[in-house]
């Protein structure tokens, strides 16, 4: 379905009935990443998947898509659907957007799952890498995307899941150049929202890949120390929805229902 917001199309899907569960994809992904999860999750829940700014079938809004701007799009969809309270599950960049939404709308959230994501801001080194990525993607859009996607998997899984990786790359290649750059710029300047893990009373889950090449395992463990955040740890990389699909689905269902 399409919602017009600030003169651009915002694409979302709406499946099932029950408590609202909002699924937010990561960088270079779109709502299709959840296709294997929707049938089970929508048996007892109302599942909303949203294409974030500059991804999938949702348009772009300028040169920088801040996490706050992306969260406004999520808010617009939920307002349109008259959803007052929901559980947010965000993969990677989707987690950053979920945190931005949670800060602005704490009473609208009954649960938050950060899936292969982090509550802290980019380090100086990571910001430099984002700038390099912007240059690389402008020089060769397709090469950048192919490398960026493959590098998110645990090395041994790049062979095991080679067919699936090709599918993910083909989806990612549909992301327009402006959408890629705007997301990189937005992630680079995002706020540290670690305090939300310590201060908010809604239920919280962090899904961690021990061999995640994109995130520091020790940093993630440190973030949830002395909090009520539940942790699920897998032995693989950044793409838990592929590398650990069935176990992740089980954990997400448990989180939603308990």
ChimeraX attribute file (.defattr): number of C-alpha atoms within 10 A of each C-alpha:
attribute: neighborCount
match mode: 1-to-1
recipient: residues
	/A:1	10
	/A:2	14
	/A:3	16
	/A:4	13
	/A:5	15
	/A:6	10
	/A:7	9
	/A:8	15
	/A:9	17
	/A:10	26
	/A:11	22
	/A:12	20
	/A:13	16
	/A:14	17
	/A:15	17
	/A:16	17
	/A:17	12
	/A:18	12
	/A:19	18
	/A:20	25
	/A:21	25
	/A:22	21
	/A:23	25
	/A:24	28
	/A:25	26
	/A:26	24
	/A:27	21
	/A:28	23
	/A:29	26
	/A:30	28
	/A:31	21
	/A:32	17
	/A:33	19
	/A:34	15
	/A:35	9
	/A:36	14
	/A:37	20
	/A:38	22
	/A:39	13
	/A:40	13
	/A:41	19
	/A:42	19
	/A:43	13
	/A:44	16
	/A:45	19
	/A:46	18
	/A:47	24
	/A:48	24
	/A:49	25
	/A:50	28
	/A:51	27
	/A:52	33
	/A:53	30
	/A:54	26
	/A:55	28
	/A:56	24
	/A:57	21
	/A:58	24
	/A:59	22
	/A:60	21
	/A:61	19
	/A:62	11
	/A:63	14
	/A:64	21
	/A:65	24
	/A:66	24
	/A:67	28
	/A:68	20
	/A:69	18
	/A:70	24
	/A:71	25
	/A:72	17
	/A:73	23
	/A:74	25
	/A:75	17
	/A:76	16
	/A:77	22
	/A:78	19
	/A:79	11
	/A:80	10
	/A:81	11
	/A:82	9
	/A:83	13
	/A:84	11
	/A:85	17
	/A:86	20
	/A:87	23
	/A:88	27
	/A:89	26
	/A:90	23
	/A:91	27
	/A:92	23
	/A:93	26
	/A:94	30
	/A:95	27
	/A:96	30
	/A:97	30
	/A:98	28
	/A:99	29
	/A:100	25
	/A:101	23
	/A:102	22
	/A:103	17
	/A:104	13
	/A:105	13
	/A:106	16
	/A:107	14
	/A:108	18
	/A:109	22
	/A:110	19
	/A:111	20
	/A:112	26
	/A:113	27
	/A:114	24
	/A:115	28
	/A:116	28
	/A:117	23
	/A:118	25
	/A:119	23
	/A:120	16
	/A:121	17
	/A:122	18
	/A:123	10
	/A:124	10
	/A:125	8
	/A:126	14
	/A:127	17
	/A:128	13
	/A:129	15
	/A:130	20
	/A:131	14
	/A:132	12
	/A:133	19
	/A:134	20
	/A:135	14
	/A:136	15
	/A:137	17
	/A:138	15
	/A:139	11
	/A:140	11
	/A:141	17
	/A:142	18
	/A:143	12
	/A:144	17
	/A:145	22
	/A:146	17
	/A:147	11
	/A:148	16
	/A:149	20
	/A:150	19
	/A:151	16
	/A:152	19
	/A:153	25
	/A:154	21
	/A:155	14
	/A:156	10
	/A:157	16
	/A:158	17
	/A:159	13
	/A:160	12
	/A:161	15
	/A:162	12
	/A:163	11
	/A:164	14
	/A:165	20
	/A:166	14
	/A:167	12
	/A:168	21
	/A:169	20
	/A:170	14
	/A:171	17
	/A:172	22
	/A:173	19
	/A:174	16
	/A:175	21
	/A:176	17
	/A:177	16
	/A:178	20
	/A:179	26
	/A:180	28
	/A:181	22
	/A:182	22
	/A:183	27
	/A:184	22
	/A:185	21
	/A:186	20
	/A:187	23
	/A:188	22
	/A:189	14
	/A:190	18
	/A:191	17
	/A:192	15
	/A:193	17
	/A:194	15
	/A:195	13
	/A:196	18
	/A:197	23
	/A:198	15
	/A:199	10
	/A:200	17
	/A:201	14
	/A:202	18
	/A:203	18
	/A:204	23
	/A:205	21
	/A:206	25
	/A:207	23
	/A:208	27
	/A:209	28
	/A:210	19
	/A:211	18
	/A:212	21
	/A:213	16
	/A:214	16
	/A:215	19
	/A:216	15
	/A:217	16
	/A:218	9
	/A:219	12
	/A:220	21
	/A:221	12
	/A:222	10
	/A:223	18
	/A:224	19
	/A:225	11
	/A:226	9
	/A:227	14
	/A:228	16
	/A:229	18
	/A:230	13
	/A:231	16
	/A:232	15
	/A:233	14
	/A:234	18
	/A:235	13
	/A:236	20
	/A:237	25
	/A:238	27
	/A:239	21
	/A:240	24
	/A:241	18
	/A:242	18
	/A:243	22
	/A:244	15
	/A:245	13
	/A:246	13
	/A:247	14
	/A:248	20
	/A:249	18
	/A:250	13
	/A:251	14
	/A:252	18
	/A:253	16
	/A:254	10
	/A:255	17
	/A:256	21
	/A:257	10
	/A:258	6
